């Protein structure tokens, strides 16, 4: 009985995940279409009680010196993990991946 219940939940999960992916793909296309229709001088449209805003985000590429310091910090963190000086925190989550076929 327990096995049947979990199989039903797993099937439902897979179905909903497939639907979510289809919806996300459609939303991605709609976001691009909506942004393309924004007036250059307008950053916001109100519709159906919602505010649709064209937003921008800056990203930066840093100098080699900064990149080297970041790499050193990553290396230092790995060393602390290996030595046991870093404190581990365990998080439990569900991962869903396709079964790899053996050829």
Protein Blocks (a to p, Z undefined) as FASTA:
>chain_A
ZZmmmmmmmmmmmmmmmmmmmmmmmmmmmmmmmmmmpcfkbcbdceehiacddddddddd
ddfklmmmmmmmmmmmmmmmmnomaccddddddddddddddZZ
